[in-house]
Amino acid sequence: MKNYMMIYAREGDETKLRTRQWKFGDCDASDIRFTRSKDERILYAIVLGYPKQGDLKIRTLGKQTVIADGGLRNVTLLGHNGPLLWKRDAIALEVELPGSINPTQPAYAMKIEPTGKLRTD
């Protein structure tokens, strides 16, 4: 049975975020939140920390999850000019973040463009 993407709003352990005193420093690249555009054509993944070695793995977006009927067309990093290297396999969507970005910023927003509309059923 395939999973449909919009069942998920998050990836990662939320318990560390449920305290009054939480800080972005408590988060890492396994803490990801998802949202989509109003027209359901763009998926955004907000990553709450920099991944070790700069390779981001979004497990929720592996091929086991149906994002759109036509798959993925492009993945970009908001605020970065230039293409990203990415691939999607059975386990995760893997994105190689550029070495030019600041690894100490608190969050990174990925724009994920499917072929066609996002699946929500």
Backbone torsions as a table, in degrees:
resi	resn	phi	psi	omega
1	MET	NA	132.1	-179.9
2	LYS	-86.5	148.3	174.0
3	ASN	-93.1	145.5	175.2
4	TYR	-102.8	136.9	-168.3
5	MET	-54.1	-48.2	-169.0
6	MET	-74.4	2.3	168.4
7	ILE	-64.3	-28.6	-175.1
8	TYR	-99.0	134.5	172.6
9	ALA	-113.8	-10.7	-174.8
10	ARG	-155.6	163.0	172.4
11	GLU	-139.1	138.5	178.4
12	GLY	112.2	175.5	-177.2
13	ASP	-83.9	114.8	-178.5
14	GLU	-84.8	-12.7	-173.8
15	THR	-60.2	-35.3	-179.6
16	LYS	-70.4	-14.4	-179.9
17	LEU	-96.3	-2.4	-175.3
18	ARG	-94.2	11.0	177.2
19	THR	-99.2	158.1	178.9
20	ARG	-68.1	-23.1	-172.7
21	GLN	-102.2	15.7	-174.8
22	TRP	-65.8	150.8	178.9
23	LYS	-133.6	156.9	176.4
24	PHE	-57.5	-30.5	178.7
25	GLY	-62.1	-18.8	177.2
26	ASP	-79.5	-12.9	-176.4
27	CYS	-96.8	162.2	174.3
28	ASP	-143.5	-173.4	-174.4
29	ALA	-67.9	-8.1	175.7
30	SER	-82.9	-9.8	179.7
31	ASP	-96.3	106.8	-174.2
32	ILE	-131.9	139.3	175.8
33	ARG	-120.4	145.3	-176.9
34	PHE	-117.6	147.0	170.7
35	THR	-149.5	172.1	-179.4
36	ARG	-139.7	162.8	177.7
37	SER	-72.8	158.7	-178.8
38	LYS	-61.1	-33.2	-180.0
39	ASP	-83.5	4.0	176.8
40	GLU	59.9	32.2	179.1
41	ARG	-108.0	-14.8	-178.1
42	ILE	-129.8	136.3	173.2
43	LEU	-108.3	137.1	176.8
44	TYR	-116.7	136.7	174.0
45	ALA	-118.1	118.9	178.9
46	ILE	-101.0	113.7	-176.0
47	VAL	-97.1	124.3	-171.2
48	LEU	-92.9	27.5	176.5
49	GLY	178.7	162.0	-178.7
50	TYR	-87.2	133.2	-179.3
51	PRO	-75.3	149.5	174.5
52	LYS	-60.6	138.3	-179.1
53	GLN	62.1	9.4	175.2
54	GLY	74.8	7.0	179.3
55	ASP	-103.0	111.4	-177.9
56	LEU	-89.5	132.6	176.0
57	LYS	-121.4	116.7	177.3
58	ILE	-106.5	97.3	-173.4
59	ARG	-66.6	-33.1	178.7
60	THR	-60.2	-24.6	-175.4
61	LEU	-102.0	20.2	172.9
62	GLY	-66.7	171.2	-176.4
63	LYS	-63.9	-12.4	177.1
64	GLN	-70.3	-14.8	179.4
65	THR	-105.5	124.9	177.0
66	VAL	-81.2	114.1	-179.8
67	ILE	-94.4	-44.5	178.1
68	ALA	-154.5	156.8	-178.3
69	ASP	-58.5	-34.7	-176.9
70	GLY	-95.5	7.3	-179.6
71	GLY	81.1	-157.2	-178.0
72	LEU	-102.8	141.2	178.9
73	ARG	-101.5	-41.3	-175.5
74	ASN	-158.8	152.7	175.5
75	VAL	-133.0	127.0	177.9
76	THR	-131.2	161.3	177.1
77	LEU	-106.0	119.7	-179.8
78	LEU	-62.6	135.1	-178.8
79	GLY	89.5	-2.0	179.3
80	HIS	-118.0	127.7	176.2
81	ASN	-91.7	125.3	178.2
82	GLY	126.1	159.8	-178.4
83	PRO	-75.5	159.2	174.5
84	LEU	-114.4	149.5	170.0
85	LEU	-86.4	129.1	179.3
86	TRP	-150.5	157.1	174.6
87	LYS	-150.9	157.1	-179.7
88	ARG	-127.7	125.0	177.1
89	ASP	-127.4	-169.5	-176.0
90	ALA	-63.6	-24.7	-174.5
91	ILE	-93.6	-40.5	-172.5
92	ALA	-163.5	164.9	163.5
93	LEU	-89.5	119.8	-178.9
94	GLU	-108.5	129.0	-177.9
95	VAL	-126.2	128.3	175.3
96	GLU	-90.3	110.5	-179.2
97	LEU	-75.9	144.2	-178.8
98	PRO	-68.3	145.4	-179.7
99	GLY	-67.8	-13.6	-177.1
100	SER	-81.9	-9.6	-179.0
101	ILE	-84.5	156.0	-177.4
102	ASN	-80.2	115.3	-178.6
103	PRO	-74.0	-5.1	-179.2
104	THR	-98.4	-2.1	177.8
105	GLN	-70.3	152.4	-170.8
106	PRO	-73.6	-22.7	-177.4
107	ALA	-155.6	158.9	180.0
108	TYR	-134.4	133.5	-179.3
109	ALA	-108.8	123.4	178.2
110	MET	-101.8	133.3	175.2
111	LYS	-101.3	118.9	-174.9
112	ILE	-114.9	115.9	-175.3
113	GLU	-105.7	115.9	176.3
114	PRO	-84.4	168.2	169.0
115	THR	-88.3	108.4	-175.1
116	GLY	91.8	-172.9	-179.7
117	LYS	-75.4	152.3	174.5
118	LEU	-63.1	142.5	176.0
119	ARG	-84.2	134.1	179.5
120	THR	-128.3	-0.2	-178.0
121	ASP	-93.9	NA	NA
